[in-house]
Amino acid sequence: MLSKTVLCLRGSNPQELLAGIPPKEEIAAVDVIEIRMDYLDPEYLTKDVLTSFRVNIEKPLIFTCRSQSQGASTHIPDDLRFQLYQSAFELNYAYVDIEMGDYPNLDVILREKTSNTKIILSYHDFHHTIPKKIRTMYEKMALLHPDIIKIVTFVDNEEESFQLDLLQNEILSENSAVTIFGMGEHGVSSRIKGYTRCNSLTYVSSGLGKETAVGQISLTEISHLISDELDYGRKIYG
């Protein structure tokens, strides 16, 4: 199964967010668009805005609305975030991204949901890459049977990059419904290898200064980097 390319869009208002959609000739390389509601100003955190994105964007959408501790640009009350999640389900967004331990009664939602929306269950560590901790978290997440497991950790040095590389290869050989990669300068290689190893989803930005995570590669950059990685593999393995 090939990795799906996810274009991450952010903005303080809907117009700024939508301005990140590339021209027609470039959008063809995008499979899914992530709407980062947690970057919008508070007045735009409404079901009407969610509906407008659903109506006006032709690509399948991921709804993401994190708490501030998990990367949101500002504090969003939990009850409002949970209302927006419910709206995303009602509007049949292709995916919703839920942080492990963040949403109440997550096991019930996963077991009893009736919409066609797929759930991406996420785990983020914004400080370190600790293989044993990642493996334990992965096993806990797998027990909930989400549609996709997403694990993202900050890679602080070359040793952590090496350990994440081993773990990424190991977990993807066990389960194809996983996305695992690193943040930061030392995490860039894991994003590229994740694509070639068929991470379920590969996240990219619309351009410089529009990243939603440290070390996120742009749509243009990743096309070139993946091409270089594949060319290198051909040279090594014939």
N, C-alpha and C positions, 0 to 999 in steps of 0.2 A: 504494500500500500504506500503510495507516494505521500510525502508530507504536504499538508495544505498550507499555503502562504496566507498569513493573517496580517492585514494592514491595520495598524493601531492608530485611531484618530482621537485627538484631544483638542480642546479649545475652551475658552471661558464663556462662549456663547455658541448656539447652534451654527451660525454662519461661519464662525472661525473654524469650528470642527469640520464642517462640510468642505471648507476650502482646502483641506488636506487630501481630498480625493484627487488622484492624478488624472491626466488626460486619458482619453479612450484607448490610445495605443499602449499605455502603460498599465491601466487597470485590468487589462486582459490577463496579466500575470498574477492577479490577486484572486484568491478563492473565497476568502471570508474577510469581513471588516469588523474590527472590534470598536465598539462605542464606549469610550471611557467617560461615563456620566460623572465620575468623581472629580473631573477637572472643570466641569461647568459651574458657573456662578449659581448661587442658591435659587434664584428666581426661575431657573430653567430646569430644575429638578422636578419635572411633572410628567404625568402620563401623556399629556398632549405632545410634549417634545419627543418622548419615546415613540409615539405614534407617527409623528412627522418623519423621523428617521426610518421607521419601518416602511412607510409609504414611498419615500423619495429616494431610497438607496436600493438598487437592484440586487446587490450581492447579499448572500446570507449574512446575518449579523450576530455578533457576540455582545451581550450586555454585561458590562463590568461596572461595579460601583463599590469600591473598597472603603474600608475605614481609614482614618488618617494614619493610624499606626501601620497600615499595610500599603501605603503609597498614595492615598488621596491627597489632593492639593489643599484641602480644607476639611474642617470637621463637618460631618453630615450625621445628624441624629440617626441612631440605629432604626427607630421605628419608620423613619422616612425611607431609609435604604431598603428595608424589608418590603415596604409598600411598592417601591420601584421594581424590586425583584418580582413581586406578584404581578405587576403590570407587564413585565417582560414575558412572563409565562402566558398571560392572557392574550398578548399580542403575537404569540407564537414566534418569538425570536428563535433563530436557529439554535443558539446556545446561550446559557447563562453561566458566568464564571463565579463560583462561590468559594471563599476561603475556608479551608478546613478549620472547624471549631468556631466559625463566625456566625453561622445561621442556625437559629433554634430549630430543633426537631428535624435536622437534616436527614437523618435516617428514614423518617416517616415520609418526607418529601420525595426522596429518591425511590422509595418503595411504592408510593401511592400516586405520583404525579400522573396526570391524564393528558397533558399537552404533548405535542411532538417535540418540544424544546429539549435539547440535550444538555446535560449538566457537566461542566468542566469543574472538577474538584481540585482546588489549588492549595499548594503549600509554598510559602516564601520564607527564606531566611536572608535577611538583608545585611548580615554581618559575616558569616562564615560558610564554608562547605565542609560538613562533617559527615563522612560516608556512613558511619553506623547510625547516626541520627536520621539521615535520609532514608536508609533502608528500613528502619523501624517505622517511619512516617508513611512510606510507600505501602508497607504491609497493612497498616491501619486503614489507609485510604482504600486499598483494594477490597477490604471487607465490606465496604459500603456499596460497591459495584456502581460507581458513576460511569458515565459514558466515556469520559476522558480523565485521566489523572495528570495533573500538571505540577511539576516540582521545579522550583527556581531558587537558586542560592547564589549568594555573592562569593565570587572566587577571588581570593586575596593574593594568591601567589602561584608560582608554577607548580608547586607540589599539590595544591588544592585543584589546580587545573588537571593534573595527571590523574588524581583520584576520581574526579568527576567524570573524566573520559572513560575510565574503567567501569564506573558504576552506570554511566549512560549506556554503554555497550551491553552490559550485563542485563539491565532492566528491560531494555528494548528487545533483547533476545527472548525475554519471558512474556512480554505483553506488548502488543502493537498499539494499544489504546492509551499510550503514555506520551507526554511531552516533558523532557527533562533537559535543562540547560542552565548556564551560569550567567550572572550579571557581572558588570565591570570589565575592565580591559582584559583581564586574564580569562574572562568567560566567553569572549568572542568566538574562539575556536569551537567551543561546545555548541554554539548556535549553528555554525556551518556543518559540523559533523552530525549534529542532530538532524539536519535536513537530509544529508546523504544516507543516514542510518534510518530514515523514515520516522522521525518524531511525528506524532499525529498532527501537530501544528507548529509552524515556524513564524515567529512574530517579527514584524519589520515596521519601521517608521516611514512616514511620507517624505522625510528629508531632514537635513541638519537642523537641530534646534527643536524638532518636533517629536523627539523620543519620549516614550512613556516609561523607560527603564534605563539605568546606566549600562552603556555598552550595546544598546540596541542598534542594529544595523538598518540602514535605509533600504527601501525596495530596490533602488538602483544598485547600491553596493552589494547586496547579497547575490544578485544575479551574476555579477562579475566574480565574486569570491567563490561561489559554488562552481562556476565554470572552471576556475583555476584549480579548485580542489579535485574536481573530476578529471581534469587534464593530468594532474600530478598522479592520481591513482592509476591512470592508463599507462603512464610512463613506468611506474613501479611494478604493476602487475601484468602489463602487456595487454 
